[in-house]
């Protein structure tokens, strides 16, 4: 088992939260609150990687990065 750190993007909507993993196309999840979506996306990543492995697909190495920028003014 190898350790990988994938970027997860969380987005808040009027109905709750969604999340996706840029390095794993199609790996998404949703939840009512932040706590639920964190559990759900971990499960989604685990299942996504298991399916890729079962199908003999190459599991991508993490390559996405992020940064929060602070803006002032309009």
PQR file of N, CA, C, O and H, with PARSE charges and radii, in Angstrom:
ATOM      1  N   UNK A   1       0.847  -1.178   0.000 -0.4000 1.5000
ATOM      2  CA  UNK A   1       0.000   0.000   0.000 -0.0000 2.0000
ATOM      3  C   UNK A   1       0.890   1.238   0.000  0.5500 1.7000
ATOM      4  O   UNK A   1       1.806   1.349   0.815 -0.5500 1.4000
ATOM      5  N   UNK A   2       0.622   2.162  -0.907 -0.4000 1.5000
ATOM      6  CA  UNK A   2       1.403   3.396  -0.948 -0.0000 2.0000
ATOM      7  C   UNK A   2       0.556   4.555  -0.419  0.5500 1.7000
ATOM      8  O   UNK A   2      -0.673   4.519  -0.471 -0.5500 1.4000
ATOM      9  H   UNK A   2      -0.122   2.072  -1.569  0.4000 1.0000
ATOM     10  N   UNK A   3       1.222   5.555   0.076 -0.4000 1.5000
ATOM     11  CA  UNK A   3       0.534   6.726   0.612 -0.0000 2.0000
ATOM     12  C   UNK A   3       0.513   7.806  -0.455  0.5500 1.7000
ATOM     13  O   UNK A   3       1.543   8.153  -1.032 -0.5500 1.4000
ATOM     14  H   UNK A   3       2.221   5.584   0.118  0.4000 1.0000
ATOM     15  N   UNK A   4      -0.679   8.332  -0.704 -0.4000 1.5000
ATOM     16  CA  UNK A   4      -0.852   9.425  -1.657 -0.0000 2.0000
ATOM     17  C   UNK A   4      -1.659  10.518  -0.972  0.5500 1.7000
ATOM     18  O   UNK A   4      -2.504  10.233  -0.124 -0.5500 1.4000
ATOM     19  H   UNK A   4      -1.516   8.050  -0.235  0.4000 1.0000
ATOM     20  N   UNK A   5      -1.400  11.759  -1.336 -0.4000 1.5000
ATOM     21  CA  UNK A   5      -2.165  12.885  -0.804 -0.0000 2.0000
ATOM     22  C   UNK A   5      -2.832  13.582  -1.980  0.5500 1.7000
ATOM     23  O   UNK A   5      -2.174  14.285  -2.747 -0.5500 1.4000
ATOM     24  H   UNK A   5      -0.713  11.990  -2.025  0.4000 1.0000
ATOM     25  N   UNK A   6      -4.137  13.388  -2.121 -0.4000 1.5000
ATOM     26  CA  UNK A   6      -4.889  14.005  -3.202 -0.0000 2.0000
ATOM     27  C   UNK A   6      -5.573  15.285  -2.724  0.5500 1.7000
ATOM     28  O   UNK A   6      -6.103  15.346  -1.614 -0.5500 1.4000
ATOM     29  H   UNK A   6      -4.672  12.817  -1.498  0.4000 1.0000
ATOM     30  N   UNK A   7      -5.550  16.293  -3.574 -0.4000 1.5000
ATOM     31  CA  UNK A   7      -6.265  17.524  -3.304 -0.0000 2.0000
ATOM     32  C   UNK A   7      -7.763  17.253  -3.426  0.5500 1.7000
ATOM     33  O   UNK A   7      -8.214  16.652  -4.401 -0.5500 1.4000
ATOM     34  H   UNK A   7      -5.120  16.244  -4.475  0.4000 1.0000
ATOM     35  N   UNK A   8      -8.527  17.697  -2.437 -0.4000 1.5000
ATOM     36  CA  UNK A   8      -9.984  17.614  -2.474 -0.0000 2.0000
ATOM     37  C   UNK A   8     -10.518  19.042  -2.473  0.5500 1.7000
ATOM     38  O   UNK A   8     -10.131  19.854  -1.632 -0.5500 1.4000
ATOM     39  H   UNK A   8      -8.161  18.186  -1.645  0.4000 1.0000
ATOM     40  N   UNK A   9     -11.408  19.349  -3.419 -0.4000 1.5000
ATOM     41  CA  UNK A   9     -12.021  20.669  -3.502 -0.0000 2.0000
ATOM     42  C   UNK A   9     -13.438  20.556  -2.945  0.5500 1.7000
ATOM     43  O   UNK A   9     -14.242  19.755  -3.421 -0.5500 1.4000
ATOM     44  H   UNK A   9     -11.722  18.690  -4.102  0.4000 1.0000
ATOM     45  N   UNK A  10     -13.731  21.369  -1.934 -0.4000 1.5000
ATOM     46  CA  UNK A  10     -15.059  21.408  -1.322 -0.0000 2.0000
ATOM     47  C   UNK A  10     -15.777  22.659  -1.805  0.5500 1.7000
ATOM     48  O   UNK A  10     -15.190  23.739  -1.877 -0.5500 1.4000
ATOM     49  H   UNK A  10     -13.078  22.020  -1.548  0.4000 1.0000
ATOM     50  N   UNK A  11     -17.047  22.500  -2.134 -0.4000 1.5000
ATOM     51  CA  UNK A  11     -17.845  23.648  -2.548 -0.0000 2.0000
ATOM     52  C   UNK A  11     -19.155  23.645  -1.768  0.5500 1.7000
ATOM     53  O   UNK A  11     -19.835  22.622  -1.680 -0.5500 1.4000
ATOM     54  H   UNK A  11     -17.524  21.623  -2.075  0.4000 1.0000
ATOM     55  N   UNK A  12     -19.499  24.796  -1.204 -0.4000 1.5000
ATOM     56  CA  UNK A  12     -20.744  24.931  -0.466 -0.0000 2.0000
ATOM     57  C   UNK A  12     -21.826  25.382  -1.432  0.5500 1.7000
ATOM     58  O   UNK A  12     -21.605  26.251  -2.275 -0.5500 1.4000
ATOM     59  H   UNK A  12     -18.946  25.626  -1.275  0.4000 1.0000
ATOM     60  N   UNK A  13     -22.997  24.781  -1.295 -0.4000 1.5000
ATOM     61  CA  UNK A  13     -24.142  25.176  -2.107 -0.0000 2.0000
ATOM     62  C   UNK A  13     -25.311  25.475  -1.180  0.5500 1.7000
ATOM     63  O   UNK A  13     -25.181  25.360   0.038 -0.5500 1.4000
ATOM     64  H   UNK A  13     -23.177  24.075  -0.610  0.4000 1.0000
ATOM     65  N   UNK A  14     -26.439  25.854  -1.743 -0.4000 1.5000
ATOM     66  CA  UNK A  14     -27.606  26.146  -0.903 -0.0000 2.0000
ATOM     67  C   UNK A  14     -28.159  24.879  -0.251  0.5500 1.7000
ATOM     68  O   UNK A  14     -28.872  24.956   0.749 -0.5500 1.4000
ATOM     69  H   UNK A  14     -26.544  25.947  -2.733  0.4000 1.0000
ATOM     70  N   UNK A  15     -27.829  23.706  -0.818 -0.4000 1.5000
ATOM     71  CA  UNK A  15     -28.354  22.440  -0.296 -0.0000 2.0000
ATOM     72  C   UNK A  15     -27.352  21.668   0.563  0.5500 1.7000
ATOM     73  O   UNK A  15     -27.720  20.648   1.146 -0.5500 1.4000
ATOM     74  H   UNK A  15     -27.249  23.644  -1.631  0.4000 1.0000
ATOM     75  N   UNK A  16     -26.128  22.109   0.659 -0.4000 1.5000
ATOM     76  CA  UNK A  16     -25.124  21.373   1.420 -0.0000 2.0000
ATOM     77  C   UNK A  16     -23.747  21.589   0.835  0.5500 1.7000
ATOM     78  O   UNK A  16     -23.343  22.721   0.568 -0.5500 1.4000
ATOM     79  H   UNK A  16     -25.829  22.938   0.185  0.4000 1.0000
ATOM     80  N   UNK A  17     -23.027  20.497   0.636 -0.4000 1.5000
ATOM     81  CA  UNK A  17     -21.661  20.553   0.125 -0.0000 2.0000
ATOM     82  C   UNK A  17     -21.463  19.523  -0.977  0.5500 1.7000
ATOM     83  O   UNK A  17     -22.135  18.492  -1.018 -0.5500 1.4000
ATOM     84  H   UNK A  17     -23.354  19.577   0.853  0.4000 1.0000
ATOM     85  N   UNK A  18     -20.537  19.822  -1.859 -0.4000 1.5000
ATOM     86  CA  UNK A  18     -20.065  18.828  -2.820 -0.0000 2.0000
ATOM     87  C   UNK A  18     -18.544  18.842  -2.752  0.5500 1.7000
ATOM     88  O   UNK A  18     -17.933  19.789  -2.258 -0.5500 1.4000
ATOM     89  H   UNK A  18     -19.991  20.659  -1.826  0.4000 1.0000
ATOM     90  N   UNK A  19     -17.954  17.776  -3.255 -0.4000 1.5000
ATOM     91  CA  UNK A  19     -16.496  17.678  -3.254 -0.0000 2.0000
ATOM     92  C   UNK A  19     -16.059  16.899  -4.485  0.5500 1.7000
ATOM     93  O   UNK A  19     -16.782  16.034  -4.978 -0.5500 1.4000
ATOM     94  H   UNK A  19     -18.450  17.006  -3.657  0.4000 1.0000
ATOM     95  N   UNK A  20     -14.862  17.218  -4.972 -0.4000 1.5000
ATOM     96  CA  UNK A  20     -14.285  16.461  -6.078 -0.0000 2.0000
ATOM     97  C   UNK A  20     -12.778  16.438  -5.944  0.5500 1.7000
ATOM     98  O   UNK A  20     -12.180  17.248  -5.236 -0.5500 1.4000
ATOM     99  H   UNK A  20     -14.274  17.921  -4.571  0.4000 1.0000
ATOM    100  N   UNK A  21     -12.171  15.474  -6.655 -0.4000 1.5000
ATOM    101  CA  UNK A  21     -10.729  15.276  -6.603 -0.0000 2.0000
ATOM    102  C   UNK A  21     -10.187  15.504  -8.012  0.5500 1.7000
ATOM    103  O   UNK A  21     -10.373  14.652  -8.881 -0.5500 1.4000
ATOM    104  H   UNK A  21     -12.657  14.816  -7.230  0.4000 1.0000
ATOM    105  N   UNK A  22      -9.514  16.650  -8.262 -0.4000 1.5000
ATOM    106  CA  UNK A  22      -9.053  16.966  -9.612 -0.0000 2.0000
ATOM    107  C   UNK A  22      -8.180  15.889 -10.261  0.5500 1.7000
ATOM    108  O   UNK A  22      -8.231  15.704 -11.477 -0.5500 1.4000
ATOM    109  H   UNK A  22      -9.363  17.342  -7.556  0.4000 1.0000
ATOM    110  N   UNK A  23      -7.383  15.180  -9.465 -0.4000 1.5000
ATOM    111  CA  UNK A  23      -6.500  14.157 -10.022 -0.0000 2.0000
ATOM    112  C   UNK A  23      -7.191  12.827 -10.293  0.5500 1.7000
ATOM    113  O   UNK A  23      -6.591  11.923 -10.874 -0.5500 1.4000
ATOM    114  H   UNK A  23      -7.341  15.330  -8.477  0.4000 1.0000
ATOM    115  N   UNK A  24      -8.448  12.702  -9.876 -0.4000 1.5000
ATOM    116  CA  UNK A  24      -9.218  11.470 -10.097 -0.0000 2.0000
ATOM    117  C   UNK A  24     -10.534  11.836 -10.787  0.5500 1.7000
ATOM    118  O   UNK A  24     -11.573  11.912 -10.131 -0.5500 1.4000
ATOM    119  H   UNK A  24      -8.935  13.436  -9.404  0.4000 1.0000
ATOM    120  N   UNK A  25     -10.498  12.060 -12.093 -0.4000 1.5000
ATOM    121  CA  UNK A  25     -11.708  12.463 -12.813 -0.0000 2.0000
ATOM    122  C   UNK A  25     -12.879  11.528 -12.518  0.5500 1.7000
ATOM    123  O   UNK A  25     -12.752  10.305 -12.573 -0.5500 1.4000
ATOM    124  H   UNK A  25      -9.654  11.998 -12.625  0.4000 1.0000
ATOM    125  N   UNK A  26     -14.017  12.136 -12.204 -0.4000 1.5000
ATOM    126  CA  UNK A  26     -15.215  11.368 -11.902 -0.0000 2.0000
ATOM    127  C   UNK A  26     -15.375  11.040 -10.427  0.5500 1.7000
ATOM    128  O   UNK A  26     -16.404  10.495 -10.026 -0.5500 1.4000
ATOM    129  H   UNK A  26     -14.121  13.130 -12.159  0.4000 1.0000
ATOM    130  N   UNK A  27     -14.387  11.358  -9.621 -0.4000 1.5000
ATOM    131  CA  UNK A  27     -14.457  11.074  -8.189 -0.0000 2.0000
ATOM    132  C   UNK A  27     -15.075  12.281  -7.494  0.5500 1.7000
ATOM    133  O   UNK A  27     -14.403  13.281  -7.241 -0.5500 1.4000
ATOM    134  H   UNK A  27     -13.552  11.801  -9.947  0.4000 1.0000
ATOM    135  N   UNK A  28     -16.366  12.169  -7.191 -0.4000 1.5000
ATOM    136  CA  UNK A  28     -17.121  13.255  -6.578 -0.0000 2.0000
ATOM    137  C   UNK A  28     -18.006  12.708  -5.472  0.5500 1.7000
ATOM    138  O   UNK A  28     -18.214  11.501  -5.355 -0.5500 1.4000
ATOM    139  H   UNK A  28     -16.911  11.356  -7.396  0.4000 1.0000
ATOM    140  N   UNK A  29     -18.518  13.620  -4.668 -0.4000 1.5000
ATOM    141  CA  UNK A  29     -19.457  13.226  -3.625 -0.0000 2.0000
ATOM    142  C   UNK A  29     -20.218  14.461  -3.171  0.5500 1.7000
ATOM    143  O   UNK A  29     -19.881  15.587  -3.536 -0.5500 1.4000
ATOM    144  H   UNK A  29     -18.349  14.601  -4.762  0.4000 1.0000
ATOM    145  N   UNK A  30     -21.257  14.228  -2.365 -0.4000 1.5000
ATOM    146  CA  UNK A  30     -22.056  15.320  -1.820 -0.0000 2.0000
ATOM    147  C   UNK A  30     -22.462  14.969  -0.401  0.5500 1.7000
ATOM    148  O   UNK A  30     -22.441  13.805   0.000 -0.5500 1.4000
ATOM    149  H   UNK A  30     -21.531  13.313  -2.069  0.4000 1.0000
ATOM    150  N   UNK A  31     -22.829  15.992   0.349 -0.4000 1.5000
ATOM    151  CA  UNK A  31     -23.257  15.771   1.720 -0.0000 2.0000
ATOM    152  C   UNK A  31     -23.967  16.989   2.261  0.5500 1.7000
ATOM    153  O   UNK A  31     -23.875  18.078   1.695 -0.5500 1.4000
ATOM    154  H   UNK A  31     -22.846  16.938   0.023  0.4000 1.0000
ATOM    155  N   UNK A  32     -24.673  16.803   3.357 -0.4000 1.5000
ATOM    156  CA  UNK A  32     -25.461  17.875   3.952 -0.0000 2.0000
ATOM    157  C   UNK A  32     -24.607  18.918   4.656  0.5500 1.7000
ATOM    158  O   UNK A  32     -24.953  20.099   4.674 -0.5500 1.4000
ATOM    159  H   UNK A  32     -24.748  15.918   3.817  0.4000 1.0000
ATOM    160  N   UNK A  33     -23.484  18.483   5.240 -0.4000 1.5000
ATOM    161  CA  UNK A  33     -22.617  19.411   5.957 -0.0000 2.0000
ATOM    162  C   UNK A  33     -21.160  19.005   5.748  0.5500 1.7000
ATOM    163  O   UNK A  33     -20.866  17.983   5.129 -0.5500 1.4000
ATOM    164  H   UNK A  33     -23.203  17.523   5.225  0.4000 1.0000
ATOM    165  N   UNK A  34     -20.276  19.812   6.267 -0.4000 1.5000
ATOM    166  CA  UNK A  34     -18.850  19.595   6.030 -0.0000 2.0000
ATOM    167  C   UNK A  34     -18.385  18.249   6.602  0.5500 1.7000
ATOM    168  O   UNK A  34     -17.589  17.549   5.976 -0.5500 1.4000
ATOM    169  H   UNK A  34     -20.515  20.642   6.769  0.4000 1.0000
ATOM    170  N   UNK A  35     -18.870  17.901   7.764 -0.4000 1.5000
ATOM    171  CA  UNK A  35     -18.489  16.634   8.382 -0.0000 2.0000
ATOM    172  C   UNK A  35     -18.914  15.444   7.513  0.5500 1.7000
ATOM    173  O   UNK A  35     -18.146  14.503   7.313 -0.5500 1.4000
ATOM    174  H   UNK A  35     -19.516  18.470   8.273  0.4000 1.0000
ATOM    175  N   UNK A  36     -20.139  15.499   7.004 -0.4000 1.5000
ATOM    176  CA  UNK A  36     -20.634  14.405   6.175 -0.0000 2.0000
ATOM    177  C   UNK A  36     -19.871  14.322   4.851  0.5500 1.7000
ATOM    178  O   UNK A  36     -19.522  13.228   4.407 -0.5500 1.4000
ATOM    179  H   UNK A  36     -20.763  16.263   7.166  0.4000 1.0000
ATOM    180  N   UNK A  37     -19.612  15.455   4.227 -0.4000 1.5000
ATOM    181  CA  UNK A  37     -18.935  15.418   2.931 -0.0000 2.0000
ATOM    182  C   UNK A  37     -17.504  14.923   3.074  0.5500 1.7000
ATOM    183  O   UNK A  37     -16.986  14.273   2.167 -0.5500 1.4000
ATOM    184  H   UNK A  37     -19.896  16.344   4.587  0.4000 1.0000
ATOM    185  N   UNK A  38     -16.858  15.215   4.190 -0.4000 1.5000
ATOM    186  CA  UNK A  38     -15.506  14.706   4.402 -0.0000 2.0000
ATOM    187  C   UNK A  38     -15.509  13.184   4.497  0.5500 1.7000
ATOM    188  O   UNK A  38     -14.639  12.525   3.929 -0.5500 1.4000
ATOM    189  H   UNK A  38     -17.279  15.744   4.928  0.4000 1.0000
ATOM    190  N   UNK A  39     -16.480  12.627   5.211 -0.4000 1.5000
ATOM    191  CA  UNK A  39     -16.593  11.160   5.275 -0.0000 2.0000
ATOM    192  C   UNK A  39     -16.911  10.593   3.898  0.5500 1.7000
ATOM    193  O   UNK A  39     -16.326   9.595   3.479 -0.5500 1.4000
ATOM    194  H   UNK A  39     -17.187  13.163   5.672  0.4000 1.0000
ATOM    195  N   UNK A  40     -17.839  11.235   3.201 -0.4000 1.5000
ATOM    196  CA  UNK A  40     -18.277  10.731   1.894 -0.0000 2.0000
ATOM    197  C   UNK A  40     -17.170  10.754   0.853  0.5500 1.7000
ATOM    198  O   UNK A  40     -17.038   9.812   0.071 -0.5500 1.4000
ATOM    199  H   UNK A  40     -18.314  12.046   3.542  0.4000 1.0000
ATOM    200  N   UNK A  41     -16.369  11.820   0.830 -0.4000 1.5000
ATOM    201  CA  UNK A  41     -15.338  11.895  -0.206 -0.0000 2.0000
ATOM    202  C   UNK A  41     -14.211  10.911   0.080  0.5500 1.7000
ATOM    203  O   UNK A  41     -13.597  10.398  -0.856 -0.5500 1.4000
ATOM    204  H   UNK A  41     -16.475  12.585   1.465  0.4000 1.0000
ATOM    205  N   UNK A  42     -13.925  10.638   1.348 -0.4000 1.5000
ATOM    206  CA  UNK A  42     -12.924   9.608   1.665 -0.0000 2.0000
ATOM    207  C   UNK A  42     -13.399   8.253   1.150  0.5500 1.7000
ATOM    208  O   UNK A  42     -12.622   7.490   0.575 -0.5500 1.4000
ATOM    209  H   UNK A  42     -14.423  11.055   2.108  0.4000 1.0000
ATOM    210  N   UNK A  43     -14.670   7.963   1.358 -0.4000 1.5000
ATOM    211  CA  UNK A  43     -15.229   6.706   0.850 -0.0000 2.0000
ATOM    212  C   UNK A  43     -15.196   6.681  -0.678  0.5500 1.7000
ATOM    213  O   UNK A  43     -14.871   5.655  -1.276 -0.5500 1.4000
ATOM    214  H   UNK A  43     -15.302   8.582   1.824  0.4000 1.0000
ATOM    215  N   UNK A  44     -15.529   7.803  -1.308 -0.4000 1.5000
ATOM    216  CA  UNK A  44     -15.525   7.869  -2.770 -0.0000 2.0000
ATOM    217  C   UNK A  44     -14.117   7.649  -3.328  0.5500 1.7000
ATOM    218  O   UNK A  44     -13.951   6.936  -4.318 -0.5500 1.4000
ATOM    219  H   UNK A  44     -15.792   8.637  -0.822  0.4000 1.0000
ATOM    220  N   UNK A  45     -13.110   8.252  -2.708 -0.4000 1.5000
ATOM    221  CA  UNK A  45     -11.735   8.072  -3.164 -0.0000 2.0000
ATOM    222  C   UNK A  45     -11.323   6.612  -3.023  0.5500 1.7000
ATOM    223  O   UNK A  45     -10.739   6.033  -3.939 -0.5500 1.4000
ATOM    224  H   UNK A  45     -13.245   8.831  -1.905  0.4000 1.0000
ATOM    225  N   UNK A  46     -11.628   6.023  -1.878 -0.4000 1.5000
ATOM    226  CA  UNK A  46     -11.272   4.628  -1.635 -0.0000 2.0000
ATOM    227  C   UNK A  46     -11.890   3.719  -2.690  0.5500 1.7000
ATOM    228  O   UNK A  46     -11.204   2.872  -3.263 -0.5500 1.4000
ATOM    229  H   UNK A  46     -12.103   6.493  -1.134  0.4000 1.0000
ATOM    230  N   UNK A  47     -13.176   3.891  -2.946 -0.4000 1.5000
ATOM    231  CA  UNK A  47     -13.857   3.056  -3.946 -0.0000 2.0000
ATOM    232  C   UNK A  47     -13.333   3.316  -5.348  0.5500 1.7000
ATOM    233  O   UNK A  47     -13.159   2.386  -6.135 -0.5500 1.4000
ATOM    234  H   UNK A  47     -13.733   4.579  -2.480  0.4000 1.0000
ATOM    235  N   UNK A  48     -13.080   4.581  -5.661 -0.4000 1.5000
ATOM    236  CA  UNK A  48     -12.569   4.950  -6.979 -0.0000 2.0000
ATOM    237  C   UNK A  48     -11.232   4.258  -7.249  0.5500 1.7000
ATOM    238  O   UNK A  48     -11.021   3.695  -8.323 -0.5500 1.4000
ATOM    239  H   UNK A  48     -13.221   5.338  -5.022  0.4000 1.0000
ATOM    240  N   UNK A  49     -10.331   4.306  -6.260 -0.4000 1.5000
ATOM    241  CA  UNK A  49      -9.017   3.678  -6.425 -0.0000 2.0000
ATOM    242  C   UNK A  49      -9.126   2.161  -6.495  0.5500 1.7000
ATOM    243  O   UNK A  49      -8.385   1.526  -7.246 -0.5500 1.4000
ATOM    244  H   UNK A  49     -10.503   4.764  -5.387  0.4000 1.0000
ATOM    245  N   UNK A  50     -10.036   1.569  -5.728 -0.4000 1.5000
ATOM    246  CA  UNK A  50     -10.241   0.116  -5.778 -0.0000 2.0000
ATOM    247  C   UNK A  50     -10.721  -0.318  -7.158  0.5500 1.7000
ATOM    248  O   UNK A  50     -10.243  -1.317  -7.695 -0.5500 1.4000
ATOM    249  H   UNK A  50     -10.638   2.085  -5.118  0.4000 1.0000
ATOM    250  N   UNK A  51     -11.656   0.421  -7.730 -0.4000 1.5000
ATOM    251  CA  UNK A  51     -12.171   0.086  -9.061 -0.0000 2.0000
ATOM    252  C   UNK A  51     -11.058   0.228 -10.101  0.5500 1.7000
ATOM    253  O   UNK A  51     -10.903  -0.633 -10.966 -0.5500 1.4000
ATOM    254  H   UNK A  51     -12.044   1.232  -7.293  0.4000 1.0000
ATOM    255  N   UNK A  52     -10.294   1.300 -10.018 -0.4000 1.5000
ATOM    256  CA  UNK A  52      -9.197   1.484 -10.969 -0.0000 2.0000
ATOM    257  C   UNK A  52      -8.220   0.318 -10.882  0.5500 1.7000
ATOM    258  O   UNK A  52      -7.780  -0.210 -11.904 -0.5500 1.4000
ATOM    259  H   UNK A  52     -10.420   2.000  -9.315  0.4000 1.0000
ATOM    260  N   UNK A  53      -7.884  -0.080  -9.662 -0.4000 1.5000
ATOM    261  CA  UNK A  53      -6.955  -1.190  -9.467 -0.0000 2.0000
ATOM    262  C   UNK A  53      -7.542  -2.496 -10.011  0.5500 1.7000
ATOM    263  O   UNK A  53      -6.845  -3.254 -10.685 -0.5500 1.4000
ATOM    264  H   UNK A  53      -8.242   0.349  -8.832  0.4000 1.0000
ATOM    265  N   UNK A  54      -8.820  -2.759  -9.719 -0.4000 1.5000
ATOM    266  CA  UNK A  54      -9.484  -3.970 -10.198 -0.0000 2.0000
ATOM    267  C   UNK A  54      -9.519  -4.043 -11.724  0.5500 1.7000
ATOM    268  O   UNK A  54      -9.450  -5.126 -12.305 -0.5500 1.4000
ATOM    269  H   UNK A  54      -9.385  -2.143  -9.171  0.4000 1.0000
ATOM    270  N   UNK A  55      -9.627  -2.878 -12.366 -0.4000 1.5000
ATOM    271  CA  UNK A  55      -9.693  -2.828 -13.826 -0.0000 2.0000
ATOM    272  C   UNK A  55      -8.309  -2.743 -14.461  0.5500 1.7000
ATOM    273  O   UNK A  55      -8.190  -2.646 -15.682 -0.5500 1.4000
ATOM    274  H   UNK A  55      -9.683  -1.998 -11.894  0.4000 1.0000
ATOM    275  N   UNK A  56      -7.272  -2.779 -13.644 -0.4000 1.5000
ATOM    276  CA  UNK A  56      -5.914  -2.739 -14.175 -0.0000 2.0000
ATOM    277  C   UNK A  56      -5.488  -1.383 -14.691  0.5500 1.7000
ATOM    278  O   UNK A  56      -4.549  -1.290 -15.482 -0.5500 1.4000
ATOM    279  H   UNK A  56      -7.369  -2.858 -12.652  0.4000 1.0000
ATOM    280  N   UNK A  57      -6.158  -0.334 -14.261 -0.4000 1.5000
ATOM    281  CA  UNK A  57      -5.826   1.015 -14.703 -0.0000 2.0000
ATOM    282  C   UNK A  57      -4.696   1.581 -13.853  0.5500 1.7000
ATOM    283  O   UNK A  57      -4.526   1.206 -12.692 -0.5500 1.4000
ATOM    284  H   UNK A  57      -6.921  -0.410 -13.619  0.4000 1.0000
ATOM    285  N   UNK A  58      -3.941   2.474 -14.439 -0.4000 1.5000
ATOM    286  CA  UNK A  58      -2.869   3.139 -13.714 -0.0000 2.0000
ATOM    287  C   UNK A  58      -3.469   4.167 -12.770  0.5500 1.7000
ATOM    288  O   UNK A  58      -4.250   5.022 -13.188 -0.5500 1.4000
ATOM    289  H   UNK A  58      -4.079   2.778 -15.382  0.4000 1.0000
ATOM    290  N   UNK A  59      -3.109   4.084 -11.518 -0.4000 1.5000
ATOM    291  CA  UNK A  59      -3.600   5.053 -10.536 -0.0000 2.0000
ATOM    292  C   UNK A  59      -2.712   6.290 -10.631  0.5500 1.7000
ATOM    293  O   UNK A  59      -1.498   6.205 -10.445 -0.5500 1.4000
ATOM    294  H   UNK A  59      -2.475   3.389 -11.178  0.4000 1.0000
ATOM    295  N   UNK A  60      -3.324   7.442 -10.923 -0.4000 1.5000
ATOM    296  CA  UNK A  60      -2.520   8.650 -11.113 -0.0000 2.0000
ATOM    297  C   UNK A  60      -1.864   9.127  -9.820  0.5500 1.7000
ATOM    298  O   UNK A  60      -2.437   9.023  -8.736 -0.5500 1.4000
ATOM    299  H   UNK A  60      -4.310   7.511 -11.074  0.4000 1.0000
ATOM    300  N   UNK A  61      -0.673   9.640  -9.961 -0.4000 1.5000
ATOM    301  CA  UNK A  61       0.002  10.264  -8.837 -0.0000 2.0000
ATOM    302  C   UNK A  61      -0.633  11.637  -8.602  0.5500 1.7000
ATOM    303  O   UNK A  61      -1.033  12.300  -9.559 -0.5500 1.4000
ATOM    304  H   UNK A  61      -0.208   9.724 -10.842  0.4000 1.0000
ATOM    305  N   UNK A  62      -0.728  12.059  -7.373 -0.4000 1.5000
ATOM    306  CA  UNK A  62      -1.265  13.394  -7.099 -0.0000 2.0000
ATOM    307  C   UNK A  62      -0.412  14.465  -7.778  0.5500 1.7000
ATOM    308  O   UNK A  62       0.817  14.423  -7.716 -0.5500 1.4000
ATOM    309  H   UNK A  62      -0.403  11.521  -6.596  0.4000 1.0000
ATOM    310  N   UNK A  63      -1.069  15.415  -8.419 -0.4000 1.5000
ATOM    311  CA  UNK A  63      -0.312  16.485  -9.074 -0.0000 2.0000
ATOM    312  C   UNK A  63      -0.952  17.854  -8.870  0.5500 1.7000
ATOM    313  O   UNK A  63      -0.322  18.873  -9.154 -0.5500 1.4000
ATOM    314  H   UNK A  63      -2.067  15.449  -8.470  0.4000 1.0000
ATOM    315  N   UNK A  64      -2.184  17.896  -8.385 -0.4000 1.5000
ATOM    316  CA  UNK A  64      -2.862  19.177  -8.178 -0.0000 2.0000
ATOM    317  C   UNK A  64      -2.357  19.853  -6.918  0.5500 1.7000
ATOM    318  O   UNK A  64      -1.899  19.200  -5.979 -0.5500 1.4000
ATOM    319  H   UNK A  64      -2.695  17.069  -8.154  0.4000 1.0000
ATOM    320  N   UNK A  65      -2.451  21.169  -6.917 -0.4000 1.5000
ATOM    321  CA  UNK A  65      -2.028  21.972  -5.783 -0.0000 2.0000
ATOM    322  C   UNK A  65      -3.027  23.107  -5.642  0.5500 1.7000
ATOM    323  O   UNK A  65      -3.794  23.375  -6.567 -0.5500 1.4000
ATOM    324  H   UNK A  65      -2.823  21.698  -7.679  0.4000 1.0000
ATOM    325  N   UNK A  66      -3.027  23.766  -4.516 -0.4000 1.5000
ATOM    326  CA  UNK A  66      -3.930  24.900  -4.328 -0.0000 2.0000
ATOM    327  C   UNK A  66      -3.277  25.956  -3.469  0.5500 1.7000
ATOM    328  O   UNK A  66      -2.281  25.716  -2.787 -0.5500 1.4000
ATOM    329  H   UNK A  66      -2.404  23.548  -3.764  0.4000 1.0000
ATOM    330  N   UNK A  67      -3.867  27.128  -3.524 -0.4000 1.5000
ATOM    331  CA  UNK A  67      -3.388  28.243  -2.713 -0.0000 2.0000
ATOM    332  C   UNK A  67      -4.558  29.187  -2.493  0.5500 1.7000
ATOM    333  O   UNK A  67      -5.320  29.474  -3.416 -0.5500 1.4000
ATOM    334  H   UNK A  67      -4.676  27.323  -4.078  0.4000 1.0000
ATOM    335  N   UNK A  68      -4.693  29.658  -1.285 -0.4000 1.5000
ATOM    336  CA  UNK A  68      -5.715  30.667  -0.989 -0.0000 2.0000
ATOM    337  C   UNK A  68      -5.063  32.031  -1.173  0.5500 1.7000
ATOM    338  O   UNK A  68      -3.991  32.294  -0.628 -0.5500 1.4000
ATOM    339  H   UNK A  68      -4.074  29.425  -0.535  0.4000 1.0000
ATOM    340  N   UNK A  69      -5.713  32.892  -1.939 -0.4000 1.5000
ATOM    341  CA  UNK A  69      -5.235  34.258  -2.151 -0.0000 2.0000
ATOM    342  C   UNK A  69      -6.183  35.224  -1.465  0.5500 1.7000
ATOM    343  O   UNK A  69      -7.396  35.016  -1.478 -0.5500 1.4000
ATOM    344  H   UNK A  69      -6.584  32.678  -2.381  0.4000 1.0000
ATOM    345  N   UNK A  70      -5.651  36.268  -0.875 -0.4000 1.5000
ATOM    346  CA  UNK A  70      -6.456  37.271  -0.184 -0.0000 2.0000
ATOM    347  C   UNK A  70      -6.486  38.529  -1.029  0.5500 1.7000
ATOM    348  O   UNK A  70      -5.447  39.057  -1.427 -0.5500 1.4000
ATOM    349  H   UNK A  70      -4.665  36.437  -0.865  0.4000 1.0000
ATOM    350  N   UNK A  71      -7.681  38.992  -1.294 -0.4000 1.5000
ATOM    351  CA  UNK A  71      -7.841  40.213  -2.088 -0.0000 2.0000
ATOM    352  C   UNK A  71      -8.539  41.259  -1.242  0.5500 1.7000
ATOM    353  O   UNK A  71      -9.400  40.935  -0.424 -0.5500 1.4000
ATOM    354  H   UNK A  71      -8.525  38.562  -0.971  0.4000 1.0000
ATOM    355  N   UNK A  72      -8.172  42.497  -1.439 -0.4000 1.5000
ATOM    356  CA  UNK A  72      -8.875  43.595  -0.799 -0.0000 2.0000
ATOM    357  C   UNK A  72      -9.437  44.496  -1.881  0.5500 1.7000
ATOM    358  O   UNK A  72      -8.877  44.601  -2.972 -0.5500 1.4000
ATOM    359  H   UNK A  72      -7.473  42.760  -2.104  0.4000 1.0000
ATOM    360  N   UNK A  73     -10.513  45.124  -1.579 -0.4000 1.5000
ATOM    361  CA  UNK A  73     -11.122  46.025  -2.545 -0.0000 2.0000
ATOM    362  C   UNK A  73     -12.151  45.336  -3.401  0.5500 1.7000
ATOM    363  O   UNK A  73     -12.473  44.171  -3.170 -0.5500 1.4000
ATOM    364  H   UNK A  73     -10.967  45.039  -0.692  0.4000 1.0000
ATOM    365  N   UNK A  74     -12.673  46.037  -4.388 -0.4000 1.5000
ATOM    366  CA  UNK A  74     -13.757  45.484  -5.234 -0.0000 2.0000
ATOM    367  C   UNK A  74     -13.331  44.364  -6.131  0.5500 1.7000
ATOM    368  O   UNK A  74     -14.148  43.827  -6.878 -0.5500 1.4000
ATOM    369  H   UNK A  74     -12.412  46.984  -4.576  0.4000 1.0000
TER
END
